[in-house]
Amino acid sequence: MLKKVLPMLHISINGEAREFAAPMTLAQLLDQLQLTGKRVAIERNAEIVPKSLHASTPLADGDALEIVVAVGGG
């Protein structure tokens, strides 16, 4: 019996190599990283991705992401 091999995305997040099951959007990645609902800024391959495009922006093998989470303070 052959085992089905799922395609994997090899991406860099804040300089760290990571692997995720493909296909995946930025919004799905944020969900997996437990960042859904948090104030984040995402740069994909040196370009800022507006929050309105997170759900429709697919990740590609080799993407380099920088994710910054806003932290409130007083």
Secondary structure in CASP SS format (residue, H / E / C, confidence):
PFRMAT SS
TARGET T0000
AUTHOR 0000-0000-0000
METHOD secondary structure of the structure
MODEL  1
M C 1.00
L C 1.00
K C 1.00
K C 1.00
V C 1.00
L C 1.00
P C 1.00
M E 1.00
L E 1.00
H E 1.00
I E 1.00
S E 1.00
I E 1.00
N C 1.00
G C 1.00
E E 1.00
A E 1.00
R E 1.00
E E 1.00
F E 1.00
A E 1.00
A C 1.00
P C 1.00
M C 1.00
T E 1.00
L H 1.00
A H 1.00
Q H 1.00
L H 1.00
L H 1.00
D H 1.00
Q H 1.00
L C 1.00
Q C 1.00
L C 1.00
T C 1.00
G C 1.00
K C 1.00
R C 1.00
V E 1.00
A E 1.00
I E 1.00
E E 1.00
R E 1.00
N C 1.00
A C 1.00
E E 1.00
I E 1.00
V E 1.00
P C 1.00
K H 1.00
S H 1.00
L H 1.00
H H 1.00
A H 1.00
S H 1.00
T C 1.00
P E 1.00
L C 1.00
A C 1.00
D C 1.00
G C 1.00
D C 1.00
A E 1.00
L E 1.00
E E 1.00
I E 1.00
V E 1.00
V E 1.00
A C 1.00
V C 1.00
G C 1.00
G C 1.00
G C 1.00
END
